[in-house]
Amino acid sequence: MTSTLPDAYAADILNLRGGYFVFWLPDVSPLDPPRLLLGTYSSDGNTFQKLVQQDFVVADNDRAGLWLLDPNTLNPSLDDGTVYHYWFQLGGVTVTDPFAFTVDYGVGGMADPKARTESLQPAAVIKFRGGQLWPCDVDGNGPALPTLSSTTLAANNHMVIYELPTSWAKGGTDADGDMNVDVGTFADVQALFDSNARGRNFASIHTVGAGAILQELGVNALELLPAADAKPRGAWGYATAHYFAPDFDLGTASELVELVSTIQGQGVRFFADVVMAFGHDSYGTLTDNGTAAIFHINPTAEPDNPDSYQGHTMGGQLRDGFGGQSWRYIKTVAGTAYDPESGQTVTDGVHPSWVFHKSHLTRWMSDFGVGGLRLDSINNIGNWDFVKAYKEKAWDLYNSRTTEGTVDPSKFLVIGEELSLPIAMLKQGCLDALWNENWLQRVRAVLLGESWGGDDFEWTVRRLVDCREDVLDGGSFTDGTQAINYITSHDIEGYRKNRLYNFCLDNGISDSNDIARRARLAFALLLTSVGVPMIFAGEEFADQEDQSVNMAYKQTDPVNYERKDDGGWRQALFAYVANLVQLRTTCPALGVNDTNVFHVDASRGGKIMAWQRAGASTTPVVVVANFSDDDTPGTEYNVPNWPDQGVPGWREVTQNRDVPPGWIGREPLFAWEAKVYTYWRP
């Protein structure tokens, strides 16, 4: 049974939920009190038996806006050990508990994903036991807590993130002949790390059943696209509706805990992707006396409110709810108010949306062992003060993990996705790192032998291999852990952002050998450059888009893991990437910032370059890359000024071979080839 007893959370409102049904309505005086609707479903899930319909009671005068209902006072009384389904009612509207830990779409005719609408309000699930309310899965089982141990987890400077859209993790068609892209589950992701785990829907995939793909790849951080519950199925997960509950279609809280425990046992950190620019939550559905407006804003209706605009400043582009409602971040409940975080009565007001989001952060950090965060669409959140407060709360929660005595600050990171790269957010402490969209644009350019961003080719490569050389608005990155580099992301919307395989096709590169060369070069750059490398699921074997042919839209293709073991160039590419991932996660030289470009071949238009990664006390890694269609002529290519050339033991990593002393700095290069050398040994 889960250990979510009173005082288990660093948020008073979550601790209250052990002893009460809790409904929080700050700054609202409803015409009628909120009401609990509670009952049970028949064994087939079709018939709901309404047992209780009872009003909440105001907590007390000092906690205005807080409504409580003791489960021991319900009539009829609850049965010990029974699982109940419930909703809240206000002003004639029935909604899901905004703080629900579990929601159930499997009852009441909601099982068909095509029947789910924006207004659908699934029941929350709770278990009554020993006079208290216990979070549980839909089957009544209480999830355990993951064992948290940072001893083997990766530090930020040696991390390789795997960005996985859980719901896209298998292809196929449904009964209607439509492409089914939402069949991956937490159990299936576990099967990618554990060869003994068959998963729920992956048993038929040979590559999954034959081994543990992601354990073999060697990544040490897993970022799941939003795992909090969203109503749509067959989508990305970015339409978050129930922020405290794992997504019903992906699996139970117990299955998520098992996944996290599995990967942490392998030294892999779990990153949670969080959507806070907009929501599809219950508060946005309530209308009694303006409840929705306390938490949400309609930007077009408030043009004079700076909260209506993107990018932290008044004016410019309005925030976009993308079918949901933009969260209101400037709104403050003024004066004396109950603070759901501390449980105290405060005199300077509270920020309702701030409290709500910091509360679900507390839930995920406490119950699912989150080892890092990726905050979606920072500019569309619009409020840097909130982002900073959220990041600081995350760090407070991380630092409270004292089971081992000392918490390692190098093993937690809060990342923001804002493609304009507002470096000021790092300088002001709002975030620890940013997605480095410039890296994607540069690598796509150099794979075609082109320059980018107004630079010549040499400086395009220099800024690619060392993110600190990039000139951004307001400054530059100062450390590699501030930049998340990627060849591809889940967002293919826009010019040259599709999967690498399709990018090659779009640019006239159709021969599989030529695509394989470009892919190997791209990964050699990604895994040896300054910055935190992120691999989008499937790129490690050059998966391709079978449906996403219009780059004006988001990607819709599931990851086709069958392609990983094709017996040909894709299988070889996977092995190549896994080899470099092992180097990136272990070699000291790739964990420091120091980079020295020591060779630019002017005779070939600067299209052959060599650089060194090493600190003052680290054994160097040297990369030599040929960004051209031509092999170097003859049997050797001389690279002058090679560091430590006379030191024995050099090896070429990508081919796993030792290099004879006389050939250091003299080996030829094929077209579009990078060679990676070091005399460091693991």
WOGILIN-V879462 format. One record per residue. N is the residue number from 1. RES is the residue in one letter. PHI is phi in radians with two decimals (NA if undefined). D_CENTER is the distance of its C-alpha to the mean C-alpha in whole Angstrom. Layout:
# WOGILIN-V879462
N|RES|PHI|D_CENTER  N|RES|PHI|D_CENTER
This chain:
# WOGILIN-V879462
1|M|NA|28  2|T|-1.08|25  3|S|-1.69|26  4|T|-1.40|25  5|L|-1.48|28  6|P|-0.89|30  7|D|1.22|28  8|A|-1.40|25  9|Y|-1.94|23  10|A|-1.52|23  11|A|-2.74|23  12|D|-1.03|27  13|I|-1.14|26  14|L|-1.30|24  15|N|-1.21|27  16|L|-1.06|29  17|R|-1.22|28  18|G|-1.31|29  19|G|-1.91|33  20|Y|-2.52|32  21|F|-1.31|31  22|V|-2.15|29  23|F|-2.27|29  24|W|-1.89|28  25|L|-2.30|30  26|P|-1.20|30  27|D|1.11|33  28|V|-2.27|34  29|S|-2.00|38  30|P|-1.14|37  31|L|-1.10|41  32|D|-2.26|40  33|P|-1.14|38  34|P|-1.04|35  35|R|-2.31|36  36|L|-1.63|34  37|L|-2.02|35  38|L|-2.39|34  39|G|-3.03|36  40|T|-2.29|35  41|Y|-1.76|35  42|S|-1.14|37  43|S|-1.06|36  44|D|-1.53|35  45|G|1.32|33  46|N|-1.75|35  47|T|-1.98|37  48|F|-1.74|36  49|Q|-1.78|39  50|K|-1.33|39  51|L|-1.81|40  52|V|-2.28|39  53|Q|-2.44|39  54|Q|-2.44|40  55|D|-1.37|39  56|F|-1.28|37  57|V|-2.15|39  58|V|-1.04|38  59|A|-0.99|37  60|D|-3.04|40  61|N|-1.14|41  62|D|-1.44|39  63|R|-2.15|35  64|A|-1.05|36  65|G|1.61|33  66|L|-1.79|32  67|W|-2.02|34  68|L|-2.24|34  69|L|-2.54|36  70|D|-1.28|37  71|P|-1.10|36  72|N|-1.38|40  73|T|-1.81|42  74|L|-1.29|41  75|N|-2.31|43  76|P|-1.29|44  77|S|-1.22|42  78|L|-1.44|39  79|D|-1.57|40  80|D|-1.12|38  81|G|1.47|36  82|T|-1.69|35  83|V|-1.61|32  84|Y|-2.10|32  85|H|-1.88|30  86|Y|-2.66|30  87|W|-2.36|30  88|F|-1.92|31  89|Q|-2.17|33  90|L|-2.65|34  91|G|0.98|37  92|G|1.43|37  93|V|-1.88|33  94|T|-1.82|31  95|V|-2.36|28  96|T|-1.23|25  97|D|-0.94|25  98|P|-1.05|22  99|F|-1.82|21  100|A|-1.07|21  101|F|-1.49|20  102|T|-2.49|21  103|V|-2.16|22  104|D|-2.25|24  105|Y|-1.65|24  106|G|-1.53|26  107|V|-2.23|29  108|G|1.12|32  109|G|1.36|31  110|M|-1.67|27  111|A|-1.12|27  112|D|-1.31|27  113|P|-1.00|24  114|K|-1.24|26  115|A|-1.56|28  116|R|-1.42|25  117|T|-2.09|25  118|E|-1.03|24  119|S|-1.47|26  120|L|-1.07|26  121|Q|-2.15|26  122|P|-1.19|25  123|A|-1.25|27  124|A|-1.47|25  125|V|-2.17|26  126|I|-2.61|28  127|K|-2.05|30  128|F|-1.74|33  129|R|-2.64|35  130|G|1.06|37  131|G|1.40|37  132|Q|-2.17|34  133|L|-1.78|30  134|W|-2.02|28  135|P|-1.06|24  136|C|-2.71|24  137|D|-1.31|23  138|V|-1.10|25  139|D|-1.55|28  140|G|1.62|28  141|N|-1.26|27  142|G|-1.70|25  143|P|-1.15|22  144|A|-1.33|23  145|L|-1.80|21  146|P|-1.16|19  147|T|-1.32|21  148|L|-1.72|19  149|S|-2.48|21  150|S|-1.65|19  151|T|-1.00|22  152|T|-1.77|21  153|L|-1.29|17  154|A|-1.29|17  155|A|-1.31|17  156|N|-0.98|15  157|N|-1.38|18  158|H|-2.18|18  159|M|-1.66|14  160|V|-2.17|13  161|I|-1.56|9  162|Y|-1.92|9  163|E|-1.59|7  164|L|-2.10|8  165|P|-1.41|9  166|T|-0.88|11  167|S|-1.32|13  168|W|-1.86|14  169|A|-1.39|15  170|K|-2.76|19  171|G|-1.66|21  172|G|2.57|25  173|T|-2.25|27  174|D|-1.61|27  175|A|-1.12|31  176|D|-1.53|31  177|G|1.48|31  178|D|-1.44|27  179|M|-1.12|24  180|N|-1.76|22  181|V|-2.01|19  182|D|-2.16|17  183|V|-2.12|19  184|G|-1.27|16  185|T|-2.37|15  186|F|-1.01|14  187|A|-1.13|18  188|D|-1.23|17  189|V|-1.13|14  190|Q|-1.02|16  191|A|-1.15|19  192|L|-1.29|17  193|F|-1.90|17  194|D|-2.22|21  195|S|-1.17|24  196|N|-1.55|25  197|A|-1.72|23  198|R|-1.45|24  199|G|1.41|21  200|R|-1.64|22  201|N|-2.06|22  202|F|-1.69|22  203|A|-1.03|25  204|S|-1.44|27  205|I|-1.56|25  206|H|-1.01|27  207|T|-1.11|24  208|V|-1.40|22  209|G|-1.16|26  210|A|-1.46|27  211|G|-3.12|24  212|A|-1.93|21  213|I|-1.02|19  214|L|-1.36|16  215|Q|-1.16|19  216|E|-1.15|21  217|L|-1.16|19  218|G|1.59|18  219|V|-1.10|15  220|N|-2.17|14  221|A|-2.63|10  222|L|-2.03|8  223|E|-1.89|4  224|L|-1.49|5  225|L|-1.00|5  226|P|-0.71|6  227|A|-1.68|9  228|A|-1.26|11  229|D|-1.20|14  230|A|-2.20|15  231|K|-1.20|18  232|P|-1.18|18  233|R|-2.09|18  234|G|1.54|18  235|A|-2.34|15  236|W|-1.38|12  237|G|1.72|11  238|Y|-1.52|11  239|A|-1.66|14  240|T|-1.08|13  241|A|-2.07|17  242|H|-2.18|17  243|Y|-1.21|14  244|F|-1.65|16  245|A|-1.89|16  246|P|-1.04|14  247|D|-1.07|14  248|F|-0.98|18  249|D|-1.27|17  250|L|-1.55|15  251|G|2.38|17  252|T|-1.62|18  253|A|-1.07|17  254|S|-1.09|20  255|E|-1.21|18  256|L|-1.17|14  257|V|-1.06|16  258|E|-1.11|18  259|L|-1.07|15  260|V|-1.10|14  261|S|-1.09|17  262|T|-1.10|18  263|I|-1.28|15  264|Q|-1.15|16  265|G|-1.13|20  266|Q|-1.75|19  267|G|1.39|18  268|V|-1.88|14  269|R|-1.44|11  270|F|-1.81|9  271|F|-1.78|5  272|A|-1.77|5  273|D|-1.65|3  274|V|-2.18|7  275|V|-1.93|10  276|M|-2.26|13  277|A|-1.29|15  278|F|-2.66|16  279|G|-2.54|17  280|H|-2.13|19  281|D|-1.49|20  282|S|-1.16|23  283|Y|-1.03|24  284|G|-1.24|24  285|T|-1.54|27  286|L|-1.21|29  287|T|-2.21|32  288|D|-1.07|35  289|N|0.95|36  290|G|1.42|33  291|T|-0.94|30  292|A|-1.03|28  293|A|-1.25|28  294|I|-1.16|28  295|F|-1.78|24  296|H|-2.27|24  297|I|-2.26|25  298|N|-1.75|27  299|P|-0.98|27  300|T|-1.18|30  301|A|-1.50|32  302|E|-2.27|31  303|P|-1.16|32  304|D|-1.66|33  305|N|-1.76|30  306|P|-1.06|28  307|D|-1.19|25  308|S|-1.45|26  309|Y|-2.04|25  310|Q|-1.32|22  311|G|1.32|21  312|H|1.38|23  313|T|-2.24|26  314|M|-1.21|29  315|G|1.51|30  316|G|1.49|28  317|Q|-1.52|25  318|L|-1.19|25  319|R|-1.14|22  320|D|-2.07|20  321|G|-1.51|20  322|F|0.79|19  323|G|1.59|21  324|G|-1.82|20  325|Q|-2.15|21  326|S|-1.17|20  327|W|-1.23|20  328|R|-1.63|23  329|Y|-1.91|22  330|I|-1.53|26  331|K|-0.99|27  332|T|-2.23|29  333|V|-1.37|31  334|A|-1.32|34  335|G|1.34|37  336|T|-1.23|37  337|A|-2.74|34  338|Y|-1.38|32  339|D|-1.73|29  340|P|-1.09|26  341|E|-1.37|25  342|S|-1.54|28  343|G|1.45|30  344|Q|-1.61|33  345|T|-1.56|35  346|V|-1.93|34  347|T|-1.82|36  348|D|-1.87|34  349|G|1.43|32  350|V|-2.35|28  351|H|-1.74|25  352|P|-0.96|24  353|S|-1.18|21  354|W|-1.03|20  355|V|-1.09|21  356|F|-1.02|20  357|H|-1.27|16  358|K|-1.20|17  359|S|-1.24|18  360|H|-1.24|15  361|L|-1.04|13  362|T|-1.05|17  363|R|-1.03|16  364|W|-1.26|13  365|M|-1.14|14  366|S|-1.38|17  367|D|-1.73|17  368|F|-2.22|14  369|G|1.02|14  370|V|-1.03|11  371|G|-1.95|11  372|G|2.98|8  373|L|-2.31|6  374|R|-2.11|5  375|L|-1.64|8  376|D|-1.37|8  377|S|0.88|12  378|I|-1.04|13  379|N|-1.15|17  380|N|-1.40|17  381|I|-1.17|16  382|G|1.49|20  383|N|-1.95|20  384|W|-1.19|20  385|D|-1.08|22  386|F|-1.13|19  387|V|-1.00|16  388|K|-1.11|18  389|A|-1.12|19  390|Y|-1.15|16  391|K|-1.09|15  392|E|-1.16|18  393|K|-1.12|18  394|A|-1.05|15  395|W|-1.18|17  396|D|-1.06|20  397|L|-1.16|18  398|Y|-1.11|17  399|N|-1.21|21  400|S|-1.39|22  401|R|-1.39|21  402|T|-1.97|25  403|T|-1.09|26  404|E|-1.90|26  405|G|1.60|28  406|T|-2.26|26  407|V|-1.66|22  408|D|-1.52|21  409|P|-1.19|20  410|S|-1.45|18  411|K|-2.09|16  412|F|-2.60|13  413|L|-2.72|12  414|V|-1.98|10  415|I|-1.89|9  416|G|-1.97|10  417|E|-1.81|10  418|E|-2.56|14  419|L|-1.28|16  420|S|-1.42|19  421|L|0.95|18  422|P|-1.29|20  423|I|-1.08|20  424|A|-1.06|22  425|M|-1.16|19  426|L|-1.36|19  427|K|-1.09|23  428|Q|-1.56|23  429|G|1.35|20  430|C|-1.30|18  431|L|-2.48|15  432|D|-1.65|15  433|A|-2.71|13  434|L|-2.24|13  435|W|-1.03|11  436|N|-1.73|15  437|E|-1.09|16  438|N|-1.07|19  439|W|-1.11|19  440|L|-1.00|18  441|Q|-1.13|21  442|R|-1.20|23  443|V|-1.16|22  444|R|-1.12|23  445|A|-1.20|26  446|V|-1.21|27  447|L|-1.18|27  448|L|-1.90|30  449|G|1.31|32  450|E|-1.89|31  451|S|-1.60|30  452|W|-2.65|28  453|G|1.23|28  454|G|1.50|32  455|D|-1.55|32  456|D|-1.36|34  457|F|-1.12|33  458|E|-1.00|33  459|W|-1.34|31  460|T|-1.08|28  461|V|-1.24|28  462|R|-0.99|28  463|R|-1.29|25  464|L|-1.23|23  465|V|-1.44|24  466|D|-2.45|24  467|C|-1.05|22  468|R|-1.20|24  469|E|-1.41|26  470|D|-1.25|25  471|V|-1.73|26  472|L|-1.99|24  473|D|-1.16|25  474|G|1.65|26  475|G|2.51|26  476|S|-2.55|24  477|F|-1.10|21  478|T|-1.94|23  479|D|-2.65|21  480|G|-1.08|19  481|T|-1.29|16  482|Q|-1.54|16  483|A|-2.14|15  484|I|-1.75|12  485|N|-1.62|14  486|Y|-2.71|14  487|I|-1.37|16  488|T|-2.56|14  489|S|-2.24|11  490|H|-1.17|10  491|D|-1.74|13  492|I|-1.65|16  493|E|-1.23|18  494|G|2.11|21  495|Y|-1.15|23  496|R|0.99|22  497|K|-2.09|18  498|N|-1.35|19  499|R|-0.97|19  500|L|-1.03|21  501|Y|-1.02|23  502|N|-1.25|24  503|F|-1.02|24  504|C|-1.09|27  505|L|-1.04|29  506|D|-1.08|28  507|N|-1.88|30  508|G|1.34|33  509|I|-1.82|31  510|S|-2.01|32  511|D|-1.21|34  512|S|-1.06|31  513|N|-1.14|33  514|D|-1.20|32  515|I|-1.12|28  516|A|-1.07|28  517|R|-1.07|29  518|R|-1.09|27  519|A|-1.14|24  520|R|-1.10|25  521|L|-1.07|26  522|A|-1.03|22  523|F|-1.28|21  524|A|-1.07|24  525|L|-1.19|23  526|L|-1.03|19  527|L|-1.59|19  528|T|-2.12|22  529|S|-1.46|22  530|V|-1.19|21  531|G|2.28|17  532|V|-1.60|14  533|P|-1.32|14  534|M|-2.20|11  535|I|-1.87|12  536|F|-1.35|11  537|A|-0.85|12  538|G|1.73|16  539|E|-1.19|17  540|E|-1.15|18  541|F|-2.26|21  542|A|0.99|21  543|D|-1.05|20  544|Q|-2.25|22  545|E|-1.53|21  546|D|-1.67|24  547|Q|-2.12|24  548|S|-1.33|22  549|V|-1.76|25  550|N|-1.95|24  551|M|-1.32|22  552|A|-1.40|22  553|Y|-2.06|20  554|K|-1.26|17  555|Q|-1.22|16  556|T|-2.10|18  557|D|-1.35|18  558|P|-1.28|17  559|V|-1.29|17  560|N|-1.77|20  561|Y|-1.23|20  562|E|-1.05|24  563|R|-1.23|24  564|K|-1.08|23  565|D|-1.89|26  566|D|-1.49|29  567|G|1.32|31  568|G|-2.39|31  569|W|-1.19|29  570|R|-1.21|26  571|Q|-1.10|26  572|A|-1.17|28  573|L|-1.11|25  574|F|-1.01|23  575|A|-1.10|25  576|Y|-1.07|25  577|V|-1.15|21  578|A|-1.04|21  579|N|-1.09|24  580|L|-1.27|23  581|V|-1.08|19  582|Q|-1.06|22  583|L|-1.14|24  584|R|-1.11|21  585|T|-1.47|20  586|T|-2.18|23  587|C|-1.36|25  588|P|-1.00|26  589|A|-1.09|27  590|L|-1.52|23  591|G|-1.78|22  592|V|-1.93|24  593|N|-1.52|25  594|D|-0.97|28  595|T|-2.47|29  596|N|-2.36|32  597|V|-1.40|33  598|F|-1.97|36  599|H|-2.60|37  600|V|-2.28|37  601|D|-1.44|40  602|A|-1.14|42  603|S|-1.21|44  604|R|-2.03|41  605|G|1.14|40  606|G|1.29|37  607|K|-1.49|35  608|I|-2.10|36  609|M|-2.38|34  610|A|-2.38|33  611|W|-2.53|32  612|Q|-2.04|31  613|R|-1.94|28  614|A|-3.09|30  615|G|-1.66|31  616|A|-1.10|34  617|S|-2.08|34  618|T|-2.00|32  619|T|-1.20|33  620|P|-1.27|32  621|V|-1.97|30  622|V|-2.05|32  623|V|-2.02|30  624|V|-2.09|33  625|A|-2.27|31  626|N|-1.95|34  627|F|-1.74|32  628|S|-2.55|35  629|D|-1.39|37  630|D|-1.90|39  631|D|-1.19|40  632|T|-1.21|41  633|P|-1.28|45  634|G|1.36|47  635|T|-1.72|46  636|E|-2.61|45  637|Y|-2.36|43  638|N|-1.55|43  639|V|-1.95|41  640|P|-1.26|43  641|N|1.13|42  642|W|-1.11|40  643|P|-1.26|39  644|D|0.90|40  645|Q|-1.10|42  646|G|-1.50|45  647|V|-1.31|42  648|P|-1.31|42  649|G|1.68|40  650|W|-1.13|38  651|R|-2.41|35  652|E|-1.75|33  653|V|-1.24|30  654|T|-1.14|29  655|Q|-1.91|32  656|N|0.91|33  657|R|-2.40|36  658|D|-1.35|38  659|V|-1.90|40  660|P|-1.01|44  661|P|-0.91|45  662|G|-1.26|47  663|W|-1.87|44  664|I|-1.13|41  665|G|1.35|40  666|R|-2.25|43  667|E|-1.28|41  668|P|-1.26|40  669|L|-2.22|37  670|F|-1.41|37  671|A|-1.03|35  672|W|0.95|32  673|E|-2.07|31  674|A|-2.09|30  675|K|-1.91|31  676|V|-2.12|30  677|Y|-2.10|32  678|T|-2.86|33  679|Y|-1.89|35  680|W|-1.23|33  681|R|-2.14|33  682|P|-1.18|30
